[in-house]
Amino acid sequence: MKTQQTKTKEIKIDITDLAFGGRGFGRNDHGKAVMVQGALKGETVLAGITREHKDYDQAEVVQILKPSPDRVEPLCPYYANCGGCNLMHLAYPAQVKAKAAWVERALHRVSGIKPHEVISSPASEGCRNRVRVQVKHKKIGFYARASNDLVEISNCLVAKDAINRILPELAKYLEQWQGPDPKEIELLSGLEDTVFACVIFDRSQRVSKQKIQELRAGLLDTGLAGVRFSVAGRLERWEFSPENGANMYRSADLDLFAFPGFFSQVNFATNDILLEELTKEAGEGQGGEALDLYAGTGNFTLPLLRQNWLVTSVENAVGSLDAIVFGAEANGLKQGLAGFQGKVEKVLPVLWEEKAHFDLVVLDPPRSGAKGLMPGLARLDPTKIIYISCHPAALARDAKELIKLGYEPCSFMVFDHFPHTGHVEALLAFEK
């Protein structure tokens, strides 16, 4: 669809809703929808049109004429320009309520089910264990909203304290670094104060081994516990051990680790609650067969193994299954584990050919969901399916398919892993 960039024109508009992602929604005098960045439900604002589309316009707040009672002053000094957060002007309890409404609205069209529980992050600041900063002209920060301009930062309000302690040292070192700029650096911190980094160069960059070793040594001198590199789209191999990972979950009988360059949830405290709810929903395995799709490094696999499920993990990312095996061995759980490396859509036919049957299927797909895969899951004849999703529309699409295949929603929870942003996580369980 073609769009037209326009000169800024201003309109007065009443905001009647907060749309998915966090922009205010209203209609102009002609009834056309307008999405207003920075506006909240119940406000009247003066908005500047930034882009016109056929069916709606985009705008940003110029002046708040009637504020929402839920509007607050953002605590972050970078918030006006930084693109990392977009809901810090909304009181945190209202953020959680809005996110629950987005998921409920998407799923109501499918089955009418409502969340029986909405889980807030235990902390709304200092809560992110994984943060990715951009690097540009030897400076570090986040991209400005809707721009590739860098907003230089020395700390991040939502990052864990350990990450914030390393950021100034990292910035100081990169300023004097005599070599090519990385594209971005992902910082990872666990229950201890150690911080690991994954340094990512643009796929088109060619960086010599000498420069990599020089940069590694310099970064380790800033206080990082370990550094992993991604050069030309290839991640270095990583040695899995407790010392080489961030402890993300610890109980009397289970330890989970996150590793640099591998996917993990960004908010370990909320992930603890997610694991508690998921294992409660799964129940004791008693030797039953479970399938964990998009398994990552074992965030769900290992707790299910601990609950006496026999678990088959499927993950496409190179090295992730090795991380799961390490976790299983470290926790004395390897005997119940099997795994496939590959895309889910490629592995499912293999499981059909083997006439595999699973009592439980758990899946946590990327934002796009698992489009077209629901009939394949049903073919495995699981009694229960637990679907974790970070995109309500994708979840609703796939839930509709499962309902057509004879599954009924039985449990629905919303989790806020991402305070001050428009992102939300949901758990929807189905029974047959």
QUISUL-V96345 format. One record per residue. RES is the residue in three letters. SS is DSSP state (hx for helix, st for strand, lp for the rest). OMEGA is omega in whole degrees, -180 to 180 (NA if undefined). Layout:
RES_SS_OMEGA + RES_SS_OMEGA
This chain:
MET_lp_-180 + LYS_lp_175 + THR_lp_-177 + GLN_st_175 + GLN_st_-175 + THR_lp_168 + LYS_lp_-177 + THR_lp_170 + LYS_lp_-172 + GLU_st_177 + ILE_st_172 + LYS_st_-174 + ILE_st_174 + ASP_st_-179 + ILE_st_-174 + THR_st_-178 + ASP_st_172 + LEU_st_-175 + ALA_lp_178 + PHE_lp_-177 + GLY_lp_171 + GLY_lp_177 + ARG_lp_177 + GLY_st_-179 + PHE_st_175 + GLY_st_178 + ARG_st_178 + ASN_lp_-176 + ASP_lp_180 + HIS_lp_179 + GLY_lp_-179 + LYS_lp_180 + ALA_st_178 + VAL_st_178 + MET_st_-170 + VAL_st_177 + GLN_st_176 + GLY_lp_-180 + ALA_lp_-178 + LEU_lp_179 + LYS_lp_179 + GLY_lp_-179 + GLU_lp_165 + THR_st_-175 + VAL_st_165 + LEU_st_-173 + ALA_st_175 + GLY_st_-180 + ILE_st_-180 + THR_st_179 + ARG_st_179 + GLU_st_174 + HIS_lp_-180 + LYS_lp_-173 + ASP_lp_-179 + TYR_st_176 + ASP_st_172 + GLN_st_-178 + ALA_st_173 + GLU_st_-176 + VAL_st_171 + VAL_st_-179 + GLN_st_175 + ILE_st_-180 + LEU_st_175 + LYS_st_-175 + PRO_lp_172 + SER_lp_174 + PRO_lp_179 + ASP_lp_179 + ARG_st_178 + VAL_lp_176 + GLU_lp_-179 + PRO_lp_-180 + LEU_lp_-176 + CYS_lp_180 + PRO_lp_-178 + TYR_lp_-168 + TYR_lp_-177 + ALA_lp_-176 + ASN_lp_-173 + CYS_st_179 + GLY_lp_-178 + GLY_lp_179 + CYS_lp_179 + ASN_lp_-180 + LEU_lp_-176 + MET_lp_177 + HIS_lp_178 + LEU_st_180 + ALA_lp_-171 + TYR_hx_178 + PRO_hx_178 + ALA_hx_175 + GLN_hx_-177 + VAL_hx_179 + LYS_hx_180 + ALA_hx_-179 + LYS_hx_177 + ALA_hx_180 + ALA_hx_179 + TRP_hx_-178 + VAL_hx_-180 + GLU_hx_-180 + ARG_hx_-180 + ALA_hx_-176 + LEU_hx_-180 + HIS_hx_180 + ARG_lp_-177 + VAL_lp_-172 + SER_lp_-177 + GLY_lp_-179 + ILE_lp_179 + LYS_lp_-180 + PRO_lp_178 + HIS_lp_177 + GLU_st_177 + VAL_st_-172 + ILE_st_174 + SER_lp_171 + SER_lp_178 + PRO_lp_175 + ALA_lp_179 + SER_lp_171 + GLU_lp_-179 + GLY_lp_-171 + CYS_lp_-174 + ARG_st_178 + ASN_lp_-180 + ARG_st_-177 + VAL_st_179 + ARG_st_178 + VAL_st_177 + GLN_st_178 + VAL_st_-180 + LYS_st_180 + HIS_lp_177 + LYS_lp_177 + LYS_st_177 + ILE_st_180 + GLY_st_177 + PHE_st_176 + TYR_st_174 + ALA_st_-178 + ARG_lp_178 + ALA_lp_-177 + SER_lp_172 + ASN_lp_174 + ASP_lp_-177 + LEU_st_170 + VAL_st_-176 + GLU_st_-179 + ILE_lp_172 + SER_lp_174 + ASN_lp_-180 + CYS_lp_-174 + LEU_lp_-176 + VAL_lp_-179 + ALA_st_176 + LYS_lp_-178 + ASP_hx_-178 + ALA_hx_178 + ILE_hx_180 + ASN_hx_177 + ARG_hx_-177 + ILE_hx_-174 + LEU_hx_179 + PRO_hx_179 + GLU_hx_177 + LEU_hx_-180 + ALA_hx_-180 + LYS_hx_-179 + TYR_hx_-176 + LEU_hx_179 + GLU_hx_-178 + GLN_hx_-178 + TRP_lp_-179 + GLN_lp_-179 + GLY_lp_-178 + PRO_lp_177 + ASP_lp_165 + PRO_lp_175 + LYS_lp_-179 + GLU_st_179 + ILE_st_177 + GLU_st_-178 + LEU_st_-174 + LEU_st_179 + SER_st_-177 + GLY_lp_-177 + LEU_lp_174 + GLU_lp_-177 + ASP_lp_-179 + THR_lp_179 + VAL_st_176 + PHE_st_179 + ALA_st_167 + CYS_st_-176 + VAL_st_-171 + ILE_st_174 + PHE_lp_176 + ASP_lp_-177 + ARG_lp_-177 + SER_lp_-178 + GLN_lp_173 + ARG_lp_-175 + VAL_lp_-176 + SER_lp_177 + LYS_hx_180 + GLN_hx_180 + LYS_hx_178 + ILE_hx_-179 + GLN_hx_178 + GLU_hx_180 + LEU_hx_179 + ARG_hx_-179 + ALA_hx_180 + GLY_hx_-180 + LEU_hx_178 + LEU_hx_178 + ASP_lp_178 + THR_lp_-180 + GLY_lp_177 + LEU_lp_-179 + ALA_lp_-180 + GLY_st_-178 + VAL_st_176 + ARG_st_-177 + PHE_st_169 + SER_st_-178 + VAL_st_-179 + ALA_lp_177 + GLY_lp_-179 + ARG_st_177 + LEU_st_173 + GLU_lp_171 + ARG_lp_-179 + TRP_lp_178 + GLU_lp_-176 + PHE_lp_176 + SER_lp_177 + PRO_hx_-179 + GLU_hx_-177 + ASN_hx_-180 + GLY_lp_177 + ALA_st_179 + ASN_st_-175 + MET_st_179 + TYR_st_180 + ARG_st_173 + SER_lp_-178 + ALA_lp_-175 + ASP_lp_-179 + LEU_lp_171 + ASP_st_175 + LEU_st_-179 + PHE_st_170 + ALA_st_-176 + PHE_lp_-178 + PRO_lp_178 + GLY_lp_177 + PHE_lp_180 + PHE_lp_168 + SER_lp_173 + GLN_lp_-175 + VAL_lp_-173 + ASN_lp_-173 + PHE_hx_-179 + ALA_hx_177 + THR_hx_177 + ASN_hx_176 + ASP_hx_-179 + ILE_hx_178 + LEU_hx_180 + LEU_hx_178 + GLU_hx_-178 + GLU_hx_-179 + LEU_hx_-179 + THR_hx_175 + LYS_hx_180 + GLU_hx_-180 + ALA_hx_-178 + GLY_lp_177 + GLU_lp_-176 + GLY_lp_-178 + GLN_lp_178 + GLY_lp_177 + GLY_lp_-176 + GLU_st_178 + ALA_st_178 + LEU_st_180 + ASP_st_-178 + LEU_st_-174 + TYR_lp_-166 + ALA_lp_-178 + GLY_lp_179 + THR_lp_172 + GLY_lp_-179 + ASN_lp_177 + PHE_lp_-179 + THR_hx_-173 + LEU_hx_175 + PRO_hx_177 + LEU_hx_175 + LEU_hx_180 + ARG_hx_179 + GLN_lp_173 + ASN_lp_167 + TRP_lp_167 + LEU_st_-168 + VAL_st_170 + THR_st_-178 + SER_st_178 + VAL_st_-179 + GLU_st_-177 + ASN_lp_-174 + ALA_lp_-179 + VAL_lp_177 + GLY_lp_-176 + SER_hx_179 + LEU_hx_175 + ASP_hx_178 + ALA_hx_178 + ILE_hx_179 + VAL_hx_177 + PHE_hx_-179 + GLY_hx_179 + ALA_hx_180 + GLU_hx_-178 + ALA_hx_-179 + ASN_lp_179 + GLY_lp_-173 + LEU_lp_-171 + LYS_hx_-174 + GLN_hx_-178 + GLY_hx_-171 + LEU_st_167 + ALA_st_-177 + GLY_st_174 + PHE_st_169 + GLN_st_179 + GLY_lp_178 + LYS_lp_-177 + VAL_hx_-178 + GLU_hx_176 + LYS_hx_-177 + VAL_hx_-178 + LEU_hx_178 + PRO_hx_177 + VAL_hx_179 + LEU_hx_177 + TRP_hx_-179 + GLU_hx_179 + GLU_lp_-178 + LYS_lp_-179 + ALA_lp_175 + HIS_lp_179 + PHE_lp_176 + ASP_lp_-175 + LEU_st_171 + VAL_st_174 + VAL_st_176 + LEU_st_179 + ASP_lp_-173 + PRO_lp_175 + PRO_lp_-175 + ARG_lp_-178 + SER_lp_178 + GLY_lp_-177 + ALA_lp_-175 + LYS_lp_176 + GLY_lp_-175 + LEU_lp_-176 + MET_hx_176 + PRO_hx_178 + GLY_hx_176 + LEU_hx_-179 + ALA_hx_180 + ARG_hx_177 + LEU_lp_173 + ASP_lp_177 + PRO_lp_175 + THR_lp_-178 + LYS_st_174 + ILE_st_176 + ILE_st_-174 + TYR_st_176 + ILE_st_-172 + SER_st_174 + CYS_lp_178 + HIS_lp_-174 + PRO_hx_-178 + ALA_hx_178 + ALA_hx_178 + LEU_hx_-179 + ALA_hx_179 + ARG_hx_-177 + ASP_hx_177 + ALA_hx_179 + LYS_hx_179 + GLU_hx_-179 + LEU_hx_179 + ILE_hx_177 + LYS_hx_-178 + LEU_lp_174 + GLY_lp_178 + TYR_lp_-180 + GLU_st_176 + PRO_st_-179 + CYS_st_-179 + SER_st_-173 + PHE_st_179 + MET_st_177 + VAL_st_-179 + PHE_st_175 + ASP_lp_173 + HIS_lp_-164 + PHE_lp_179 + PRO_lp_176 + HIS_lp_175 + THR_lp_179 + GLY_lp_-178 + HIS_lp_-178 + VAL_lp_180 + GLU_st_179 + ALA_st_173 + LEU_st_178 + LEU_st_-179 + ALA_st_-180 + PHE_st_174 + GLU_st_179 + LYS_lp_NA
